[in-house]
Amino acid sequence: MRIYTRTGDKGETGLFGGKRVSKASARIEAYGTVDELNATLGMAASQVASSEMRKMIERLQNELHIVCADLANPDLKGQSPRITAGHVAGLETLCDQLDETLPLLKRFILPGGSFAGALLHYARTVARRCERCIVELSRHDEINPEVLKYLNRLSDLLFLMARAINQEAGVAEIHPDYSQGA
């Protein structure tokens, strides 16, 4: 099977069901940004020492494929994988589990730390961009509302994962210094 099809050479791509749309459409921007998030998580996974954390990232990557399939099918009644309330609840459970292992956070922290931690912080920012893209898409197209909930929880989870990785690596959290430059 060839990787190229030539069907997108004029700036259009196909959605589930065969409808052709511009590669610059809000829908394509949304699931393209989710794909970017997935690749960012792949980079993070390559740097994470903990097999448990790598398995968690792999789970998230698989779920992000479901998010892409969900967004690629504008027919919400059509047959394709969908993000459900169960996926959202699963993220909440992971957040609660990680949060119990971390010191109470009373102030903002600067994103960074170990390389793996910094990559997870970066993934969190890409998740927030995904969320913004999907909000924009939802202004003119109907979407599965669970997708927005999922990405909102995912960014929270990625923040906690970054903190956990940095804690495991013995890297101290750095708080912003608002007095600099004054």
VOGU-3710 file (C-alpha; in Angstrom, 3 decimals, decimal comma):
1> mriytrtgdk> 0,000/0,000/0,000  1,329/3,425/-0,945  1,356/6,149/1,668  0,411/8,857/-0,818  -3,001/9,043/-2,445  -2,810/12,382/-4,310  -6,385/13,111/-3,183  -5,221/16,026/-1,029  -3,077/17,725/-3,636  -5,576/20,550/-4,116
11> getglfggkr> -5,849/21,425/-0,422  -8,811/19,248/0,489  -9,148/16,130/2,601  -11,883/13,628/3,280  -13,934/13,198/6,432  -15,693/10,049/7,595  -18,565/9,530/5,183  -16,565/10,835/2,222  -17,309/14,572/2,443  -14,410/16,688/1,138
21> vskasariea> -13,361/19,775/3,112  -10,566/22,323/3,004  -7,439/21,382/4,907  -7,750/24,865/6,435  -11,209/24,178/7,914  -11,772/24,473/11,660  -12,493/20,736/11,857  -9,191/19,778/10,244  -7,341/22,336/12,390  -8,930/20,797/15,495
31> ygtvdelnat> -8,049/17,188/14,835  -4,692/18,133/13,343  -3,830/19,836/16,614  -4,941/16,719/18,510  -2,552/14,750/16,282  0,216/17,198/17,232  -0,588/16,592/20,896  -0,369/12,853/20,308  3,083/13,232/18,723  4,176/15,425/21,632
41> lgmaasqvas> 3,125/12,672/24,030  5,172/10,239/21,946  8,242/12,413/22,522  7,493/12,545/26,251  7,050/8,768/26,416  10,502/8,291/24,879  12,010/10,206/27,806  10,008/8,732/30,697  11,830/6,108/32,758  8,776/4,740/34,587
51> semrkmierl> 7,071/1,906/32,736  3,831/2,749/34,575  3,953/6,334/33,282  4,795/5,131/29,745  1,730/2,850/29,859  -0,379/5,807/30,969  0,928/7,877/28,052  0,224/5,024/25,629  -3,348/4,859/26,933  -3,713/8,600/26,376
61> qnelhivcad> -2,296/8,316/22,864  -4,836/5,636/22,010  -7,638/7,777/23,409  -6,404/10,743/21,368  -6,876/8,592/18,262  -10,493/8,237/19,343  -10,708/12,028/19,737  -9,433/12,422/16,156  -11,935/9,875/14,828  -14,693/11,620/16,774
71> lanpdlkgqs> -13,791/15,007/15,289  -13,358/13,584/11,776  -16,975/12,404/11,733  -19,343/15,386/11,674  -22,337/13,007/11,746  -22,687/12,487/15,493  -25,129/9,645/14,846  -22,704/7,979/12,431  -20,590/4,941/13,159  -17,169/5,899/14,444
81> pritaghvag> -15,365/5,744/17,743  -16,531/8,412/20,198  -15,180/9,888/23,397  -17,599/9,129/26,219  -18,247/10,244/29,769  -16,399/7,058/30,744  -13,215/8,352/29,119  -13,585/11,632/31,033  -14,172/9,768/34,307  -11,080/7,666/33,612
91> letlcdqlde> -8,967/10,813/33,383  -10,485/12,119/36,607  -9,524/8,882/38,349  -5,941/9,176/37,095  -5,830/12,825/38,226  -7,034/11,878/41,705  -4,495/9,061/41,973  -1,566/11,253/40,932  -2,703/14,217/43,016  -2,574/12,055/46,157
101> tlpllkrfil> 1,141/11,399/45,570  2,138/15,052/45,140  2,729/17,841/47,640  -0,113/20,331/47,941  0,308/23,086/45,375  -0,226/26,557/46,844  1,359/28,693/44,109  1,956/28,609/40,397  5,021/26,751/39,148  7,163/27,383/36,112
111> pggsfagall> 6,884/24,691/33,418  10,093/22,742/33,057  12,173/20,542/35,306  13,537/17,326/33,853  13,394/16,882/30,093  10,499/14,424/30,408  8,690/16,783/32,790  9,214/19,717/30,435  7,810/17,669/27,537  4,715/16,850/29,573
121> hyartvarrc> 4,288/20,542/30,435  4,595/21,298/26,715  2,007/18,600/25,939  -0,309/20,324/28,454  -0,062/23,580/26,491  -0,789/21,751/23,222  -3,831/20,158/24,914  -5,058/23,645/25,822  -4,582/24,728/22,191  -6,596/21,675/21,091
131> ercivelsrh> -9,322/22,786/23,429  -9,337/26,308/21,945  -9,495/24,890/18,397  -12,432/22,669/19,313  -14,271/25,549/20,988  -13,863/27,475/17,738  -15,124/24,482/15,739  -18,140/24,157/18,036  -19,192/27,723/17,206  -20,344/26,621/13,749
141> deinpevlky> -20,378/22,801/13,788  -21,926/20,383/16,217  -19,382/18,334/18,139  -19,518/15,650/20,783  -19,491/17,696/24,039  -17,488/14,966/25,790  -14,480/15,870/23,612  -14,142/19,286/25,265  -14,519/17,775/28,724  -11,930/15,136/27,861
151> lnrlsdllfl> -9,334/17,669/26,698  -9,954/19,873/29,720  -9,282/16,933/32,062  -6,357/15,785/29,943  -4,533/19,082/30,358  -5,017/18,791/34,131  -3,674/15,242/34,049  -0,643/16,254/31,978  0,161/18,960/34,533  0,032/16,370/37,317
161> marainqeag> 2,087/13,912/35,288  4,773/16,563/34,729  4,871/17,274/38,461  5,078/13,555/39,267  7,887/12,944/36,775  9,841/15,896/38,134  9,295/14,743/41,707  10,504/11,252/40,780  13,588/12,817/39,148  14,269/14,867/42,287
171> vaeihpdysq> 13,770/18,162/40,474  12,404/20,952/42,653  9,452/23,006/41,478  10,284/26,632/40,762  7,746/29,327/41,513  7,470/32,519/39,462  9,268/35,518/40,907  6,989/38,470/40,271  9,502/40,970/41,605  11,990/40,496/38,754
181> ga> 12,360/43,509/36,522  10,820/45,838/39,067
//
